[in-house]
Amino acid sequence: MARIKTIGILTSGGDAPGMNAAIRAVTRAGIFNGFTIKAIYRGFDGLISGHVKPFTTENVSGIIGQGGTILKTARSKAFMTEEGRQKAYDNLIKEGIDALIVIGGNGSLTGAMTFAKEYDFCCIGLPGTIDNDLYGTDNTIGYDTTLNTIMECVDRIRDTAQSHERIFFIEVMGRDAGFLAQNSAIASGAEAAIIPEDSTDVDQLSRFMERGIRKSKKSCIVIVSESPKCGAMYYSERVKNEFPNFDVRVTILGHLQRGGRPSARDRIIASRMGVGAVEALIQGQRNIMVGVRNNEVVYVPLSEAIRSDKPFDMKLIKVLDELSI
């Protein structure tokens, strides 16, 4: 602990609402506890190119309610190479940075873990991703805001679906995790959610629509987790071929989901995690992710955080199934 005097902070990967709140929390909690803070712009690429700037409390004034990240972000191919990581390490030493706080998702924390092992360097991760797919924390920074954004979009689309008596397949982000799709479907009163955790075949798809017809529903909303093979377009084409009497439309929400002012919940958890990261350094913690579980700040080894099997509550599928009749 005695050797850590300067903390570097960066945001990496996809942006998420609440990242700025986390940057603010790390900066102010760090300064409060006697650390020097240096901001690294454009993620690991900025670390490799040496785009580093000292931060004071004034640098983070007024940013808690801003979406995106004031530090910018990038997905760095160069950091995946030994040469790139060597340059990053050299710049950390040059800047006198003793510990690195990385705000990002699975790929970013994987990169931090690799770097930490390779150079025996102290890295702390904060889970900044809308996908909510990091193990060891109930929610990631940005997830709540994105969930609310999707819900608002679906509410608007339902007006059109009902007016024109159409079936809408709405594709949301989430990659290999169905947290956004399943929970936004429940929150918006959708008829179905198609997620990686639940294999949906043609019989289920048929049941979704037949159940709607039986209730005299002429419109239907189905939320689909993004997938290169089985996204919303795939299911739309299947319905058009197998149920030609239905009028089908597709809406892909895309990057609309990422932006916007962070919700109160995201601001609070980002602030708690940012303070928790500084406290972890004071305690001598290394190579961990800071999470919030059961409303308590927890420290999770980076190797655990990036596991691909974050528990999904399968009871949520039953909830949606019963409420969508």
C-alpha positions in Angstrom: 0.0 0.0 0.0 2.8 2.4 0.9 4.1 2.5 -2.7 0.7 3.4 -4.2 0.6 7.2 -4.6 -0.9 7.8 -8.0 -4.0 6.2 -9.5 -4.7 6.0 -13.2 -8.3 5.7 -14.4 -9.6 4.8 -17.9 -12.9 3.7 -19.5 -12.8 0.9 -22.1 -15.0 -0.9 -24.5 -18.6 0.1 -25.0 -19.8 3.2 -23.2 -22.4 2.9 -20.5 -24.5 5.5 -18.7 -23.0 6.1 -15.3 -19.3 5.8 -16.4 -18.9 9.5 -15.7 -20.3 9.1 -12.2 -17.7 6.4 -11.6 -14.9 8.6 -12.9 -16.1 11.4 -10.6 -16.2 9.1 -7.6 -12.8 7.6 -8.1 -11.3 11.1 -8.7 -12.8 12.7 -5.6 -12.5 9.7 -3.3 -8.9 9.3 -4.4 -8.0 13.0 -3.8 -9.9 12.9 -0.5 -7.6 10.0 0.6 -4.4 11.6 -0.5 -3.9 10.0 -3.9 -2.8 11.8 -7.1 -5.3 11.0 -9.9 -4.3 10.7 -13.6 -6.9 10.3 -16.3 -6.1 8.2 -19.3 -8.1 9.1 -22.5 -9.4 6.6 -25.1 -9.0 3.5 -23.0 -6.1 1.2 -23.4 -5.2 2.8 -26.8 -4.7 6.1 -24.9 -2.5 4.3 -22.4 -0.4 2.9 -25.2 -0.1 6.4 -26.9 0.5 8.2 -23.6 -2.6 10.3 -23.6 -2.6 11.0 -19.9 -3.7 14.1 -17.9 -3.7 14.9 -14.2 -7.2 15.3 -12.7 -8.5 17.5 -10.0 -11.9 17.7 -8.4 -12.7 20.5 -10.9 -12.2 18.2 -13.9 -15.1 16.1 -12.7 -17.4 18.9 -11.6 -20.9 18.6 -13.1 -20.4 15.3 -14.9 -22.4 12.9 -12.7 -25.5 13.4 -14.9 -23.8 13.1 -18.3 -24.1 10.0 -20.4 -21.2 8.4 -22.2 -17.7 9.0 -20.8 -15.7 12.2 -20.7 -12.5 10.1 -21.0 -13.7 8.7 -24.3 -13.4 5.0 -25.0 -12.1 2.5 -27.5 -11.7 -1.2 -28.1 -7.9 -1.6 -28.4 -6.5 -4.3 -30.8 -3.0 -3.1 -29.9 -3.4 -3.9 -26.2 -4.1 -7.5 -27.2 -0.4 -7.8 -28.3 2.6 -8.1 -26.1 4.2 -5.1 -27.8 1.1 -3.0 -27.0 1.0 -4.0 -23.4 4.7 -3.3 -23.0 4.1 0.3 -24.3 1.2 0.6 -21.9 3.4 -0.5 -19.0 6.2 1.9 -20.0 3.8 4.8 -20.0 2.4 3.9 -16.6 6.0 3.9 -15.2 6.7 7.2 -17.0 3.6 8.8 -15.5 4.4 7.5 -12.0 1.1 5.6 -11.9 1.1 2.8 -9.3 -2.4 1.4 -9.7 -4.9 1.3 -12.6 -8.7 1.5 -12.3 -10.4 0.2 -15.4 -14.1 0.9 -16.0 -15.6 -1.5 -18.6 -17.1 -4.8 -19.5 -15.9 -8.4 -19.9 -13.3 -7.7 -22.5 -11.9 -4.7 -20.7 -11.6 -6.5 -17.4 -10.1 -9.5 -19.2 -7.4 -7.2 -20.6 -6.8 -5.7 -17.2 -6.4 -9.2 -15.7 -3.9 -10.2 -18.4 -1.9 -7.0 -17.9 -2.0 -7.4 -14.1 -0.6 -10.9 -14.3 2.0 -10.1 -17.0 3.5 -7.1 -15.2 2.5 -7.8 -11.5 0.7 -4.5 -11.7 -2.2 -3.5 -9.4 -5.5 -3.3 -11.3 -9.0 -2.7 -10.0 -12.0 -3.2 -12.3 -15.4 -1.4 -12.2 -18.2 -3.2 -14.1 -19.3 -0.7 -16.7 -21.5 -2.4 -19.2 -25.1 -2.3 -20.2 -25.2 -6.1 -20.7 -25.1 -6.8 -16.9 -23.1 -10.0 -17.7 -20.3 -9.7 -15.2 -20.2 -12.2 -12.4 -20.2 -11.1 -8.8 -22.4 -8.0 -8.9 -26.1 -7.8 -9.0 -26.1 -4.9 -11.5 -23.4 -3.3 -13.7 -23.0 0.4 -14.3 -25.4 1.4 -17.1 -27.7 -1.6 -17.0 -30.6 0.2 -15.1 -30.6 3.2 -17.4 -30.5 1.0 -20.5 -33.4 -1.1 -19.2 -35.5 2.1 -18.7 -34.6 3.3 -22.2 -35.7 0.1 -23.8 -38.9 0.2 -21.8 -39.7 3.7 -23.0 -39.0 2.7 -26.6 -41.2 -0.4 -26.4 -44.0 1.6 -24.9 -44.0 3.9 -27.9 -43.7 1.1 -30.4 -46.7 -0.6 -28.8 -48.9 2.4 -29.7 -48.1 1.7 -33.4 -48.4 -2.1 -33.0 -51.9 -1.7 -31.6 -52.9 0.9 -34.1 -51.9 -1.2 -37.1 -52.5 -4.6 -35.5 -49.0 -5.7 -36.1 -46.4 -8.1 -34.5 -43.2 -6.3 -33.6 -39.9 -8.0 -33.1 -37.7 -5.6 -31.1 -34.0 -6.4 -30.9 -32.0 -5.2 -27.9 -28.4 -5.5 -26.9 -27.1 -8.1 -24.5 -24.9 -10.3 -26.7 -24.7 -13.6 -24.9 -26.8 -12.5 -21.9 -30.6 -12.1 -21.8 -30.9 -9.8 -18.8 -31.9 -6.7 -20.8 -34.4 -8.6 -23.1 -36.1 -10.6 -20.3 -36.5 -7.8 -17.8 -37.5 -5.2 -20.4 -40.1 -7.6 -21.7 -41.6 -7.9 -18.2 -41.4 -4.1 -17.6 -43.0 -3.2 -20.9 -45.7 -5.9 -20.9 -44.3 -7.7 -23.9 -45.8 -11.0 -25.0 -42.5 -12.8 -25.2 -38.7 -12.6 -24.9 -36.2 -14.6 -26.9 -33.0 -14.9 -25.0 -29.8 -17.1 -25.1 -30.7 -18.7 -21.7 -34.0 -20.1 -23.0 -34.0 -22.0 -26.3 -37.0 -21.0 -28.3 -38.3 -23.2 -31.0 -41.1 -22.8 -33.5 -43.6 -24.4 -31.2 -43.0 -21.7 -28.6 -43.2 -19.0 -31.2 -46.5 -20.4 -32.4 -47.8 -20.6 -28.8 -46.9 -16.9 -28.3 -49.1 -15.8 -31.2 -51.9 -18.3 -30.8 -52.3 -17.2 -27.2 -52.6 -13.6 -28.4 -55.2 -14.4 -31.0 -57.2 -16.4 -28.4 -57.3 -13.2 -26.3 -58.4 -11.2 -29.4 -54.9 -9.7 -29.5 -54.2 -8.4 -32.9 -50.8 -7.0 -31.9 -47.9 -8.5 -30.2 -44.5 -7.4 -28.9 -41.5 -9.9 -28.8 -38.2 -8.7 -27.4 -35.2 -10.5 -28.9 -31.6 -10.5 -27.6 -29.2 -9.5 -30.4 -27.5 -12.4 -32.2 -25.6 -12.6 -35.5 -27.6 -15.8 -36.4 -30.9 -15.6 -34.6 -31.7 -11.9 -34.1 -35.0 -10.1 -34.7 -34.7 -10.3 -38.5 -34.4 -14.1 -38.4 -37.6 -14.5 -36.3 -39.4 -12.0 -38.4 -38.7 -13.9 -41.5 -39.7 -17.2 -39.9 -43.1 -15.7 -38.9 -43.7 -14.3 -42.3 -43.1 -17.7 -43.8 -44.9 -19.9 -41.2 -47.7 -17.5 -40.3 -48.3 -15.4 -43.4 -51.6 -13.9 -42.1 -49.6 -11.7 -39.6 -48.3 -8.3 -40.4 -44.8 -8.3 -39.0 -42.3 -5.5 -38.4 -38.8 -5.3 -36.9 -37.2 -2.6 -34.8 -33.5 -2.8 -33.9 -32.9 -0.3 -31.1 -29.1 -0.5 -31.5 -27.0 2.3 -30.0 -30.0 4.2 -29.0 -29.8 2.0 -25.9 -26.4 3.2 -24.8 -26.9 6.9 -24.5 -28.8 9.3 -22.3 -28.5 10.6 -18.7 -27.9 7.9 -16.2 -30.7 6.9 -13.8 -30.5 7.7 -10.1 -29.7 4.0 -9.5 -26.8 4.0 -11.9 -25.4 7.2 -10.5 -25.6 5.7 -7.0 -24.0 2.3 -7.7 -21.3 4.0 -9.9 -20.5 6.3 -7.0 -20.4 3.5 -4.5 -18.2 1.4 -6.7 -15.8 4.3 -7.4 -15.4 4.9 -3.6 -15.1 1.2 -3.1 -12.3 1.0 -5.7 -10.3 3.6 -3.7 -11.0 1.8 -0.4 -9.8 -1.5 -2.0 -6.5 0.2 -2.8 -6.2 1.5 0.8 -6.8 -2.1 2.1 -4.1 -3.4 -0.2 -6.5 -5.3 -2.6 -5.2 -6.2 -6.0 -6.6 -7.5 -9.2 -10.3 -7.5 -8.2 -13.5 -6.1 -9.5 -15.7 -3.9 -7.2 -19.4 -5.0 -7.3 -22.6 -4.4 -5.3 -24.3 -7.6 -4.2 -27.3 -7.6 -1.8 -26.8 -3.9 -1.4 -23.3 -4.4 -0.1 -20.0 -3.4 -1.8 -18.0 -6.6 -2.5 -14.6 -7.4 -4.0 -14.5 -10.2 -6.6 -11.3 -11.6 -8.2 -11.1 -10.5 -11.8 -10.8 -14.1 -12.9 -14.3 -14.7 -11.3 -15.8 -11.5 -12.6 -15.3 -12.4 -16.2 -16.8 -15.9 -16.0 -19.4 -16.5 -18.7 -22.0 -18.1 -16.4 -23.5 -15.3 -14.4 -26.6 -16.8 -12.9 -29.9 -16.0 -14.7 -33.1 -16.3 -12.7 -35.1 -18.7 -14.8 -38.2 -17.9 -12.8 -38.4 -14.6 -14.8 -39.3 -16.7 -17.8 -42.3 -18.1 -15.9 -43.3 -14.7 -14.7 -43.4 -13.3 -18.3 -45.1 -16.5 -19.5 -47.9 -16.1 -17.0 -48.4 -12.4 -17.4 -48.5 -12.3 -21.2 -51.7 -14.4 -21.6 
